């Protein structure tokens, strides 16, 4: 087994178990907040608090990984997951939930951008899209098992899923420590450090369009994630088990698309076209949610929405990494930061709109996604074209 294959397998295993732990708490978070007296707006603020910390700290972790290597930063992120999940299980006041969730966002935001940068370090060209897709598949497989397990554990007490999630992250840490090699060469660290210094001028950088696209799509998706548990409970009587089942289905969809199809789809259509298709499909899925009133139709609509997101994720990351000017960790961290900004504002806006009328968040989200799908028809093609130009010298 080659070093690259071994690294892929180890990283796949790590991300799988991290997302199992992360997925365990998803079905019960809305019910925990409401248990402590929070309504739709408070739930939106709670969901946003995690992403607020990611917005500020993901770029810092990305730049740090460009300087000192991916492995130590990834280990810090795993530690953050484990400790804060256990602390969430011990919380007995709403303010404690907020404080610990924000701490979790600070430390655990080291994990995903660093893992993405790790894949970028060991892949090139079309193999990169496939590698990022496999990473998404690992997360998707984790999201198959995690929510189902969380929905089941939640019946025996709201604290139990948090303890289980924390235990999984802590168990994964020594596996990463002993078996995951460093991917960033020492000779690249100085170059990455210099390139990272321009990141604060991102508003003038050509990648700003992709960053804004990531913000807008995450904003719309966060509206869904921040309100759907309440919406499904009001419309079709969903509880923790039903939410666990739904997120399991969505995880299976992500695995099929990102693990088995994304490489072939990129070869056929290109990353830019997959992003456009993903925006349109997600917009249609969100619009269909408004027309759904039964458990089956709600699940189908949510699944359609998730298909679009599964197409967009790896392709957006690939275009950013291919146009990153050498500082992949910093660039991906900035992309994650813009995504976090969307996940900050999305749940808050969704909660406020839900308080006015339960359908308004989904009409708003669908309108934004479909509008951006139309506007992006030519906006993001230049990134695919730039990538193709970069390939030609090496191919010759």
MIVOBA-449339 format. One line per 8 residues: number of its first residue (from 1); for each residue x, y, z of N, C-alpha, C. Coordinates in steps of 0.02 Angstrom, whole numbers, padded with zeros to 5 digits. Example, Ala and Ser with C-alpha at 12.3 -4.5 7.8 and 13.67 -1.06 7.14 Angstrom:
1) 00660:-00284:00390:00615:-00225:00390:00660:-00165:00390 | 00642:-00112:00354:00684:-00053:00357:00645:00002:00394
This chain:
1) 00042:-00060:00000:00000:00000:00000:00044:00063:00000 | 00033:00108:-00049:00073:00169:-00054:00058:00217:00003 | 00104:00266:00013:00095:00315:00066:00032:00357:00056 | 00019:00375:-00008:-00040:00416:-00021:-00104:00379:-00006 | -00107:00315:-00027:-00167:00275:-00013:-00178:00266:00061 | -00123:00254:00098:-00128:00246:00170:-00153:00310:00203 | -00127:00367:00180:-00149:00431:00208:-00223:00443:00195 | -00246:00426:00133:-00316:00432:00117:-00360:00390:00164
9) -00340:00328:00175:-00379:00283:00217:-00382:00308:00289 | -00325:00331:00315:-00323:00355:00384:-00367:00418:00391 | -00361:00464:00343:-00401:00525:00346:-00475:00509:00337 | -00491:00462:00293:-00560:00440:00284:-00589:00414:00350 | -00550:00373:00385:-00572:00344:00448:-00583:00399:00500 | -00536:00446:00504:-00541:00500:00553:-00603:00542:00541 | -00613:00563:00477:-00671:00605:00462:-00736:00567:00472 | -00736:00503:00457:-00796:00462:00468:-00817:00464:00541
17) -00770:00451:00587:-00787:00448:00657:-00803:00517:00685 | -00769:00569:00659:-00785:00637:00681:-00858:00654:00662 | -00877:00636:00601:-00945:00653:00578:-00997:00608:00609 | -00980:00547:00629:-01026:00507:00668:-01042:00544:00733 | -00989:00567:00766:-00998:00605:00828:-01036:00669:00817 | -01019:00705:00764:-01054:00768:00749:-01127:00754:00732 | -01139:00700:00694:-01207:00684:00673:-01251:00661:00730 | -01221:00632:00781:-01260:00607:00839:-01301:00663:00871
25) -01272:00723:00874:-01306:00777:00910:-01356:00816:00867 | -01353:00809:00801:-01395:00850:00757:-01470:00841:00769 | -01495:00779:00775:-01568:00772:00784:-01594:00800:00849 | -01551:00807:00900:-01577:00827:00965:-01563:00900:00983 | -01517:00934:00947:-01500:01003:00964:-01562:01049:00969 | -01607:01048:00918:-01666:01092:00924:-01709:01076:00984 | -01715:01011:01000:-01757:00991:01057:-01724:01009:01124 | -01657:01007:01126:-01622:01028:01187:-01632:01102:01200
33) -01627:01143:01148:-01636:01215:01156:-01708:01231:01178 | -01757:01199:01147:-01826:01211:01167:-01839:01184:01238 | -01804:01131:01257:-01811:01103:01325:-01790:01154:01377 | -01740:01195:01361:-01717:01246:01408:-01753:01313:01398 | -01807:01313:01359:-01849:01372:01354:-01837:01415:01293 | -01796:01394:01245:-01782:01433:01186:-01835:01424:01132 | -01851:01479:01096:-01898:01476:01040:-01860:01477:00974 | -01896:01489:00918:-01863:01488:00851:-01805:01537:00845
41) -01813:01599:00871:-01759:01649:00866:-01699:01628:00908 | -01711:01603:00969:-01656:01581:01011:-01620:01521:00979 | -01659:01476:00949:-01629:01419:00915:-01585:01443:00858 | -01608:01492:00820:-01568:01519:00766:-01503:01550:00791 | -01507:01587:00846:-01447:01617:00876:-01399:01563:00901 | -01427:01510:00930:-01385:01456:00955:-01348:01421:00898 | -01384:01406:00843:-01352:01375:00786:-01299:01421:00756 | -01312:01486:00758:-01266:01535:00729:-01203:01544:00771
49) -01208:01532:00837:-01152:01545:00881:-01091:01502:00864 | -01103:01440:00845:-01049:01395:00824:-01014:01422:00762 | -01054:01442:00712:-01026:01466:00650:-00992:01534:00658 | -01016:01575:00705:-00984:01639:00718:-00912:01630:00738 | -00899:01581:00781:-00830:01567:00801:-00790:01538:00743 | -00822:01496:00703:-00787:01469:00644:-00767:01525:00596 | -00810:01574:00589:-00796:01630:00544:-00730:01664:00562 | -00720:01676:00626:-00660:01711:00648:-00599:01665:00651
57) -00608:01602:00669:-00551:01559:00684:-00531:01511:00629 | -00576:01492:00583:-00556:01445:00530:-00498:01472:00487 | -00498:01537:00467:-00441:01562:00429:-00376:01560:00469 | -00381:01574:00535:-00321:01573:00577:-00292:01502:00581 | -00336:01453:00589:-00312:01383:00590:-00283:01364:00522 | -00315:01387:00468:-00290:01372:00401:-00220:01400:00390 | -00210:01463:00410:-00144:01494:00402:-00092:01460:00448 | -00114:01441:00508:-00068:01406:00553:-00046:01340:00524
65) -00093:01305:00491:-00075:01240:00461:-00028:01249:00402 | -00032:01308:00368:00016:01322:00314:00087:01333:00343 | 00091:01354:00406:00156:01370:00436:00186:01310:00472 | 00147:01275:00513:00175:01223:00556:00158:01152:00533 | 00114:01147:00482:00094:01081:00458:00022:01064:00474 | -00005:01016:00437:-00076:00999:00445:-00088:00956:00508 | -00044:00911:00522:-00055:00861:00574:-00067:00891:00643 | -00024:00936:00668:-00037:00963:00736:-00102:01002:00741
73) -00120:01039:00689:-00182:01078:00690:-00243:01031:00689 | -00238:00977:00650:-00293:00929:00648:-00303:00896:00717 | -00248:00882:00751:-00253:00852:00818:-00284:00900:00868 | -00270:00965:00861:-00302:01015:00904:-00377:01015:00893 | -00397:01012:00829:-00468:01012:00813:-00505:00952:00842 | -00474:00893:00837:-00504:00833:00865:-00513:00839:00941 | -00463:00868:00973:-00468:00879:01046:-00527:00924:01063 | -00536:00976:01022:-00591:01022:01033:-00658:00989:01027
81) -00666:00946:00977:-00729:00909:00969:-00743:00868:01032 | -00695:00829:01054:-00706:00783:01109:-00724:00819:01174 | -00684:00869:01192:-00694:00903:01256:-00760:00941:01258 | -00775:00978:01204:-00835:01020:01206:-00899:00980:01201 | -00898:00924:01166:-00959:00882:01164:-00976:00856:01234 | -00925:00834:01270:-00937:00810:01338:-00963:00866:01383 | -00935:00926:01376:-00958:00983:01415:-01030:01001:01398 | -01050:00994:01334:-01120:01007:01316:-01168:00959:01351
89) -01146:00897:01359:-01187:00848:01394:-01197:00866:01467 | -01150:00904:01495:-01153:00923:01566:-01191:00989:01577 | -01205:01026:01524:-01238:01091:01531:-01309:01083:01557 | -01329:01128:01602:-01397:01125:01628:-01432:01193:01627 | -01403:01241:01590:-01434:01306:01579:-01423:01327:01506 | -01468:01368:01481:-01463:01389:01412:-01400:01429:01399 | -01379:01472:01446:-01318:01512:01436:-01257:01467:01432 | -01258:01411:01469:-01202:01364:01466:-01198:01331:01397
97) -01256:01314:01369:-01257:01285:01301:-01225:01333:01252 | -01243:01397:01256:-01215:01447:01211:-01139:01453:01219 | -01116:01459:01281:-01045:01469:01294:-01004:01410:01269 | -01027:01349:01283:-00989:01289:01263:-00991:01280:01188 | -01049:01295:01158:-01055:01289:01085:-01007:01337:01050 | -00998:01396:01077:-00951:01444:01049:-00879:01420:01057 | -00863:01392:01114:-00797:01364:01125:-00784:01307:01076 | -00835:01267:01063:-00829:01213:01015:-00813:01240:00946
105) -00847:01295:00927:-00834:01325:00862:-00763:01350:00855 | -00734:01377:00910:-00666:01402:00908:-00616:01346:00895 | -00619:01293:00935:-00568:01241:00932:-00580:01192:00874 | -00642:01170:00867:-00655:01118:00817:-00652:01145:00746 | -00652:01212:00737:-00646:01240:00669:-00577:01227:00639 | -00532:01200:00679:-00466:01180:00652:-00470:01117:00610 | -00525:01079:00616:-00526:01012:00586:-00539:01012:00511 | -00596:01041:00489:-00616:01033:00420:-00571:01069:00370
113) -00554:01134:00379:-00510:01166:00330:-00441:01133:00327 | -00418:01107:00384:-00353:01074:00385:-00356:01007:00348 | -00410:00970:00357:-00419:00907:00322:-00423:00918:00247 | -00458:00971:00226:-00463:00987:00155:-00394:01006:00127 | -00356:01046:00165:-00289:01065:00143:-00244:01004:00138 | -00254:00955:00183:-00215:00893:00181:-00226:00857:00115 | -00290:00852:00094:-00306:00820:00030:-00274:00857:-00027 | -00276:00924:-00025:-00246:00965:-00077:-00171:00952:-00081
121) -00137:00942:-00024:-00065:00930:-00022:-00045:00867:-00060 | -00088:00816:-00057:-00068:00750:-00084:-00102:00734:-00150 | -00139:00782:-00179:-00173:00769:-00243:-00159:00826:-00292 | -00171:00812:-00356:-00164:00862:-00408:-00218:00851:-00461 | -00235:00904:-00498:-00279:00899:-00555:-00347:00869:-00539 | -00371:00824:-00584:-00436:00794:-00575:-00438:00749:-00514 | -00379:00723:-00494:-00377:00681:-00435:-00397:00720:-00372 | -00388:00786:-00374:-00407:00827:-00316:-00482:00828:-00306
129) -00520:00836:-00360:-00593:00834:-00354:-00616:00768:-00325 | -00585:00714:-00349:-00603:00648:-00324:-00585:00640:-00251 | -00525:00667:-00232:-00503:00663:-00163:-00549:00702:-00116 | -00568:00762:-00136:-00613:00802:-00096:-00682:00769:-00093 | -00701:00736:-00149:-00764:00699:-00150:-00764:00641:-00101 | -00707:00605:-00099:-00701:00549:-00051:-00703:00574:00021 | -00674:00633:00032:-00678:00662:00099:-00750:00678:00116 | -00786:00705:00067:-00857:00718:00078:-00896:00654:00089
137) -00875:00600:00055:-00908:00535:00064:-00896:00509:00134 | -00835:00518:00160:-00820:00496:00229:-00865:00531:00278 | -00873:00596:00267:-00917:00635:00310:-00990:00613:00300 | -01008:00596:00238:-01075:00574:00224:-01091:00507:00257 | -01042:00461:00255:-01052:00396:00288:-01061:00406:00363 | -01021:00452:00391:-01029:00468:00462:-01098:00496:00477 | -01123:00537:00430:-01189:00567:00439:-01245:00517:00426 | -01230:00459:00398:-01279:00405:00391:-01292:00374:00460
145) -01238:00358:00494:-01243:00323:00558:-01256:00370:00617 | -01224:00429:00616:-01228:00474:00673:-01299:00496:00692 | -01337:00527:00645:-01404:00550:00663:-01450:00493:00684 | -01445:00436:00651:-01487:00379:00671:-01471:00358:00742 | -01406:00355:00758:-01386:00337:00826:-01407:00391:00876 | -01399:00455:00857:-01418:00509:00901:-01493:00511:00915 | -01534:00499:00863:-01606:00497:00873:-01627:00443:00921 | -01593:00386:00916:-01608:00330:00961:-01584:00344:01032
153) -01522:00370:01039:-01495:00384:01105:-01534:00440:01140 | -01559:00488:01100:-01595:00544:01129:-01658:00524:01167 | -01685:00465:01151:-01744:00441:01187:-01728:00423:01260 | -01664:00410:01274:-01644:00389:01341:-01615:00447:01382 | -01614:00507:01353:-01588:00565:01388:-01549:00609:01341 | -01561:00675:01346:-01528:00722:01300:-01453:00725:01308 | -01427:00708:01367:-01355:00712:01378:-01317:00655:01346 | -01349:00597:01339:-01314:00537:01315:-01283:00546:01246
161) -01318:00574:01196:-01287:00584:01131:-01224:00627:01133 | -01224:00678:01177:-01165:00721:01182:-01105:00682:01210 | -01117:00642:01260:-01063:00601:01289:-01036:00551:01237 | -01081:00521:01199:-01060:00473:01147:-01018:00508:01093 | -01039:00568:01073:-01002:00606:01022:-00933:00624:01047 | -00929:00647:01110:-00864:00665:01139:-00818:00605:01144 | -00846:00548:01163:-00805:00487:01169:-00777:00466:01101 | -00816:00472:01048:-00791:00453:00982:-00733:00497:00960
169) -00738:00563:00973:-00684:00608:00954:-00620:00593:00993 | -00627:00578:01057:-00569:00563:01099:-00536:00497:01077 | -00577:00448:01059:-00551:00384:01036:-00513:00392:00970 | -00537:00437:00928:-00506:00448:00862:-00438:00482:00868 | -00428:00523:00919:-00367:00563:00926:-00303:00522:00924 | -00295:00468:00964:-00233:00430:00960:-00222:00396:00893 | -00278:00378:00860:-00272:00348:00793:-00240:00398:00745 | -00263:00461:00748:-00234:00513:00705:-00162:00527:00724
177) -00147:00527:00788:-00079:00542:00812:-00028:00491:00787 | -00046:00427:00789:00002:00375:00774:00005:00356:00699 | -00050:00367:00663:-00053:00339:00595:-00059:00391:00539 | -00070:00455:00556:-00076:00505:00503:-00011:00544:00495 | 00024:00535:00439:00087:00571:00429:00075:00644:00410 | 00126:00685:00417:00122:00755:00395:00121:00758:00319 | 00079:00802:00291:00073:00806:00218:00109:00867:00189 | 00121:00918:00230:00151:00980:00205:00227:00976:00210
185) 00261:00981:00154:00334:00979:00153:00362:01042:00186 | 00420:01033:00220:00451:01090:00254:00468:01146:00204 | 00487:01127:00144:00506:01177:00094:00446:01219:00072 | 00385:01192:00081:00325:01229:00061:00300:01276:00115 | 00322:01266:00177:00293:01304:00233:00311:01378:00229 | 00372:01394:00209:00392:01464:00203:00354:01498:00147 | 00347:01461:00091:00310:01490:00034:00237:01502:00052 | 00208:01454:00088:00138:01462:00109:00130:01519:00158
193) 00179:01528:00201:00176:01582:00251:00175:01650:00216 | 00218:01658:00164:00219:01721:00128:00153:01733:00092 | 00128:01680:00059:00066:01687:00021:00007:01703:00066 | 00008:01677:00128:-00048:01687:00174:-00055:01760:00193 | -00002:01800:00186:-00004:01870:00208:-00052:01912:00165 | -00068:01889:00105:-00112:01928:00062:-00185:01913:00075 | -00199:01866:00121:-00268:01843:00130:-00315:01898:00155 | -00289:01949:00191:-00332:02002:00216:-00354:02050:00160
201) -00323:02044:00102:-00344:02083:00044:-00392:02044:00000 | -00426:01997:00030:-00467:01950:-00008:-00522:01984:-00048 | -00545:02043:-00025:-00599:02076:-00061:-00576:02098:-00131 | -00511:02105:-00141:-00484:02123:-00207:-00458:02062:-00245 | -00461:02004:-00214:-00433:01943:-00244:-00483:01911:-00291 | -00460:01882:-00347:-00506:01848:-00393:-00549:01794:-00361 | -00525:01763:-00306:-00564:01711:-00273:-00623:01739:-00234 | -00629:01805:-00229:-00683:01834:-00190:-00751:01813:-00216
209) -00758:01803:-00281:-00822:01781:-00310:-00841:01712:-00283 | -00793:01667:-00280:-00807:01600:-00253:-00822:01603:-00179 | -00786:01646:-00142:-00800:01653:-00071:-00871:01679:-00060 | -00892:01728:-00099:-00960:01755:-00092:-01012:01703:-00111 | -00997:01663:-00162:-01042:01609:-00182:-01050:01559:-00124 | -00995:01544:-00091:-00998:01499:-00034:-01039:01529:00023 | -01033:01594:00033:-01073:01628:00084:-01147:01623:00069 | -01166:01639:00007:-01237:01641:-00010:-01269:01572:-00006
217) -01234:01521:-00032:-01263:01453:-00030:-01268:01428:00042 | -01218:01443:00083:-01220:01421:00153:-01274:01459:00192 | -01285:01522:00174:-01339:01561:00205:-01406:01528:00194 | -01419:01509:00132:-01483:01477:00116:-01490:01409:00149 | -01435:01371:00148:-01437:01305:00178:-01445:01309:00254 | -01416:01361:00284:-01422:01369:00357:-01493:01388:00377 | -01529:01422:00333:-01600:01435:00346:-01637:01369:00353 | -01621:01323:00309:-01651:01256:00312:-01632:01220:00376
225) -01567:01217:00390:-01543:01180:00447:-01566:01209:00514 | -01574:01275:00516:-01592:01308:00578:-01666:01304:00595 | -01708:01288:00545:-01781:01290:00558:-01816:01225:00541 | -01783:01179:00506:-01819:01122:00480:-01847:01076:00534 | -01811:01068:00590:-01836:01025:00644:-01902:01052:00671 | -01907:01118:00679:-01969:01148:00702:-02023:01142:00648 | -02004:01155:00586:-02051:01152:00530:-02080:01082:00523 | -02036:01032:00524:-02059:00963:00516:-02101:00940:00575
233) -02084:00964:00634:-02124:00947:00694:-02194:00977:00689 | -02198:01040:00666:-02263:01073:00660:-02304:01045:00602 | -02271:01028:00547:-02306:01005:00487:-02324:00930:00490 | -02277:00889:00514:-02288:00817:00510:-02273:00779:00574 | -02264:00814:00629:-02255:00781:00693:-02187:00747:00701 | -02134:00774:00669:-02067:00745:00675:-02042:00752:00747 | -02004:00701:00770:-01969:00702:00833:-01896:00684:00821 | -01856:00672:00874:-01786:00654:00865:-01774:00593:00820
241) -01817:00542:00825:-01807:00482:00784:-01818:00497:00710 | -01871:00535:00695:-01886:00552:00626:-01831:00597:00596 | -01807:00644:00636:-01752:00686:00613:-01689:00645:00601 | -01677:00597:00645:-01619:00552:00636:-01625:00513:00571 | -01685:00488:00557:-01696:00451:00494:-01684:00495:00434 | -01710:00557:00436:-01701:00603:00380:-01628:00617:00367 | -01590:00633:00419:-01520:00649:00410:-01480:00587:00388 | -01503:00529:00407:-01472:00467:00382:-01481:00461:00306
249) -01542:00474:00283:-01556:00473:00211:-01513:00524:00175 | -01508:00584:00203:-01467:00636:00171:-01393:00616:00171 | -01371:00582:00223:-01302:00558:00224:-01289:00506:00170 | -01337:00461:00159:-01330:00411:00106:-01324:00444:00038 | -01365:00495:00027:-01362:00532:-00036:-01293:00563:-00046 | -01266:00593:00006:-01199:00624:00002:-01146:00573:-00014 | -01151:00514:00016:-01102:00461:00003:-01105:00439:-00070 | -01165:00429:-00096:-01172:00406:-00165:-01144:00457:-00214
257) -01161:00521:-00203:-01139:00573:-00250:-01065:00589:-00242 | -01043:00603:-00181:-00975:00625:-00170:-00924:00569:-00170 | -00946:00509:-00151:-00900:00453:-00149:-00895:00414:-00213 | -00952:00408:-00249:-00952:00366:-00308:-00961:00401:-00374 | -00987:00463:-00373:-01006:00495:-00436:-00967:00558:-00452 | -00941:00593:-00402:-00916:00661:-00414:-00857:00662:-00463 | -00812:00612:-00459:-00755:00611:-00505:-00777:00607:-00578 | -00824:00562:-00592:-00849:00554:-00661:-00890:00615:-00683
265) -00928:00644:-00637:-00968:00703:-00655:-00923:00762:-00671 | -00867:00770:-00634:-00821:00825:-00648:-00790:00816:-00718 | -00771:00755:-00735:-00742:00742:-00801:-00792:00758:-00857 | -00856:00743:-00845:-00907:00754:-00896:-00927:00827:-00902 | -00935:00860:-00845:-00966:00927:-00847:-00922:00983:-00821 | -00871:00968:-00781:-00829:01019:-00752:-00857:01044:-00685 | -00813:01070:-00643:-00833:01092:-00577:-00883:01150:-00578 | -00872:01197:-00624:-00916:01256:-00626:-00988:01236:-00643
273) -00997:01191:-00691:-01064:01170:-00709:-01098:01130:-00653 | -01060:01093:-00615:-01089:01057:-00558:-01113:01105:-00505 | -01076:01160:-00495:-01098:01211:-00446:-01165:01242:-00469 | -01169:01258:-00533:-01231:01288:-00560:-01290:01240:-00551 | -01279:01176:-00569:-01332:01126:-00562:-01352:01117:-00489 | -01302:01118:-00444:-01316:01111:-00373:-01359:01167:-00346 | -01344:01229:-00368:-01384:01286:-00346:-01456:01279:-00368 | -01467:01258:-00430:-01535:01251:-00456:-01573:01195:-00420
281) -01541:01138:-00412:-01574:01080:-00380:-01592:01096:-00308 | -01545:01129:-00271:-01559:01147:-00202:-01617:01197:-00197 | -01619:01244:-00244:-01673:01293:-00245:-01741:01260:-00256 | -01743:01213:-00303:-01805:01176:-00316:-01826:01136:-00255 | -01778:01102:-00224:-01793:01061:-00164:-01822:01104:-00108 | -01793:01163:-00098:-01817:01207:-00045:-01887:01232:-00059 | -01901:01246:-00124:-01968:01269:-00142:-02019:01213:-00131 | -01999:01151:-00145:-02045:01095:-00137:-02063:01083:-00064
289) -02018:01102:-00018:-02032:01093:00054:-02096:01132:00073 | -02105:01191:00044:-02163:01232:00059:-02227:01196:00038 | -02223:01155:-00015:-02282:01120:-00041:-02293:01053:-00007 | -02249:01035:00039:-02253:00969:00071:-02287:00975:00139 | -02330:00926:00154:-02364:00927:00218:-02364:00859:00253 | -02335:00808:00221:-02332:00741:00249:-02260:00720:00259 | -02249:00670:00300:-02182:00647:00316:-02143:00627:00253 | -02175:00588:00210:-02141:00563:00149:-02122:00620:00103
297) -02168:00666:00089:-02153:00720:00043:-02101:00768:00072 | -02102:00778:00138:-02051:00819:00169:-01982:00788:00161 | -01978:00722:00170:-01914:00688:00164:-01888:00690:00092 | -01933:00681:00044:-01913:00684:-00027:-01888:00754:-00045 | -01924:00805:-00023:-01904:00874:-00038:-01836:00890:-00007 | -01827:00869:00056:-01763:00881:00090:-01706:00843:00055 | -01722:00783:00030:-01671:00744:-00006:-01650:00778:-00071 | -01698:00807:-00107:-01682:00844:-00169:-01638:00904:-00152
305) -01656:00939:-00099:-01615:00995:-00076:-01544:00973:-00061 | -01536:00915:-00030:-01470:00889:-00012:-01429:00867:-00072 | -01462:00844:-00125:-01427:00825:-00186:-01388:00885:-00214 | -01421:00941:-00215:-01387:01002:-00239:-01327:01020:-00198 | -01334:01017:-00132:-01278:01033:-00088:-01220:00984:-00096 | -01235:00921:-00109:-01183:00870:-00118:-01144:00882:-00182 | -01176:00912:-00232:-01141:00928:-00295:-01096:00990:-00286 | -01120:01038:-00248:-01084:01102:-00242:-01022:01098:-00199
313) -01025:01061:-00144:-00971:01062:-00094:-00902:01046:-00122 | -00891:00985:-00149:-00824:00968:-00174:-00801:01012:-00232 | -00848:01032:-00276:-00829:01071:-00334:-00807:01141:-00315 | -00841:01172:-00267:-00820:01239:-00244:-00752:01235:-00211 | -00741:01184:-00169:-00676:01176:-00136:-00621:01165:-00186 | -00635:01126:-00239:-00585:01112:-00290:-00564:01175:-00327 | -00613:01216:-00347:-00597:01277:-00383:-00557:01325:-00340 | -00574:01329:-00277:-00536:01373:-00231:-00464:01348:-00225
321) -00455:01283:-00214:-00388:01256:-00203:-00345:01262:-00266 | -00375:01254:-00325:-00337:01258:-00388:-00316:01329:-00405 | -00352:01378:-00377:-00335:01448:-00391:-00307:01483:-00330 | -00277:01443:-00284:-00258:01469:-00218:-00189:01502:-00215 | -00152:01503:-00269:-00086:01537:-00272:-00038:01509:-00220 | -00044:01445:-00204:00005:01412:-00160:-00014:01408:-00088 | -00060:01450:-00064:-00079:01450:00007:-00146:01415:00016 | -00146:01349:00004:-00209:01312:00005:-00244:01315:00073
329) -00204:01307:00127:-00234:01308:00193:-00268:01374:00208 | -00234:01430:00193:-00263:01496:00206:-00324:01508:00162 | -00320:01489:00098:-00376:01501:00051:-00437:01460:00070 | -00425:01396:00086:-00481:01354:00107:-00510:01378:00173 | -00466:01401:00218:-00490:01429:00281:-00534:01490:00269 | -00514:01533:00222:-00555:01591:00205:-00622:01570:00174 | -00620:01519:00131:-00682:01494:00102:-00729:01469:00157 | -00700:01431:00205:-00739:01406:00261:-00766:01464:00303
337) -00726:01517:00309:-00747:01574:00348:-00808:01608:00317 | -00807:01616:00251:-00865:01645:00217:-00925:01600:00224 | -00913:01534:00220:-00968:01486:00232:-00995:01493:00302 | -00950:01503:00350:-00972:01511:00419:-01014:01574:00428 | -00995:01628:00392:-01034:01690:00396:-01105:01677:00372 | -01112:01638:00319:-01178:01619:00295:-01216:01578:00347 | -01179:01534:00382:-01211:01492:00433:-01224:01531:00497 | -01194:01591:00504:-01210:01634:00560:-01276:01670:00547
345) -01281:01702:00489:-01339:01743:00473:-01400:01701:00455 | -01389:01643:00423:-01444:01601:00400:-01491:01579:00455 | -01466:01546:00508:-01512:01524:00561:-01547:01582:00596 | -01511:01638:00606:-01542:01696:00639:-01599:01722:00596 | -01586:01733:00532:-01638:01757:00486:-01695:01706:00481 | -01676:01642:00477:-01727:01590:00473:-01772:01589:00534 | -01743:01597:00594:-01782:01598:00655:-01830:01658:00658 | -01805:01716:00637:-01848:01776:00636:-01905:01768:00587
353) -01889:01745:00526:-01940:01735:00474:-01990:01682:00494 | -01965:01629:00527:-02009:01575:00549:-02060:01601:00601 | -02037:01648:00643:-02082:01677:00692:-02137:01718:00660 | -02125:01744:00600:-02177:01782:00563:-02226:01734:00530 | -02199:01686:00493:-02241:01635:00459:-02195:01578:00439 | -02214:01517:00452:-02169:01460:00446:-02144:01446:00375 | -02180:01468:00324:-02159:01455:00255:-02109:01506:00228 | -02107:01565:00260:-02066:01620:00233:-01992:01602:00228
361) -01961:01568:00278:-01890:01551:00271:-01874:01510:00209 | -01919:01465:00190:-01905:01421:00133:-01919:01456:00066 | -01968:01500:00065:-01978:01541:00005:-01918:01586:-00006 | -01893:01615:00048:-01834:01660:00043:-01773:01622:00020 | -01759:01564:00052:-01700:01525:00033:-01703:01500:-00038 | -01761:01475:-00060:-01768:01451:-00128:-01758:01507:-00178 | -01785:01566:-00163:-01778:01623:-00209:-01705:01643:-00217 | -01668:01644:-00161:-01597:01662:-00163:-01558:01612:-00205
369) -01568:01548:-00193:-01531:01496:-00229:-01545:01498:-00304 | -01608:01505:-00322:-01626:01505:-00394:-01600:01569:-00428 | -01602:01625:-00392:-01575:01687:-00420:-01500:01682:-00431 | -01463:01655:-00382:-01391:01648:-00389:-01374:01597:-00443 | -01416:01546:-00451:-01405:01497:-00505:-01406:01531:-00573 | -01452:01580:-00581:-01456:01617:-00644:-01397:01664:-00652 | -01380:01699:-00599:-01325:01748:-00602:-01257:01715:-00612 | -01250:01653:-00589:-01185:01619:-00592:-01173:01583:-00658
377) -01218:01589:-00706:-01212:01552:-00769:-01145:01565:-00802 | -01119:01627:-00797:-01055:01643:-00827:-01003:01666:-00776 | -01025:01683:-00715:-00979:01712:-00665:-00922:01665:-00646 | -00936:01599:-00640:-00885:01554:-00613:-00850:01513:-00666 | -00869:01521:-00730:-00835:01483:-00782:-00761:01501:-00786 | -00743:01563:-00769:-00674:01586:-00775:-00627:01545:-00731 | -00653:01518:-00675:-00610:01479:-00630:-00594:01411:-00660 | -00643:01381:-00694:-00630:01318:-00729:-00581:01330:-00786
385) -00590:01385:-00822:-00546:01401:-00879:-00475:01412:-00854 | -00467:01448:-00798:-00401:01460:-00770:-00367:01395:-00750 | -00406:01348:-00722:-00378:01284:-00703:-00353:01245:-00764 | -00392:01248:-00818:-00373:01212:-00879:-00309:01241:-00909 | -00301:01308:-00905:-00240:01339:-00931:-00180:01318:-00890 | -00189:01310:-00825:-00134:01290:-00782:-00111:01219:-00795 | -00157:01177:-00819:-00140:01107:-00831:-00097:01098:-00892 | -00107:01142:-00943:-00076:01131:-01008:00000:01125:-01007
393) 00036:01170:-00973:00109:01164:-00973:00134:01097:-00947 | 00102:01072:-00892:00125:01009:-00864:00108:00951:-00909 | 00052:00958:-00947:00033:00904:-00991:00079:00900:-01052 | 00104:00958:-01071:00149:00958:-01129:00218:00933:-01109
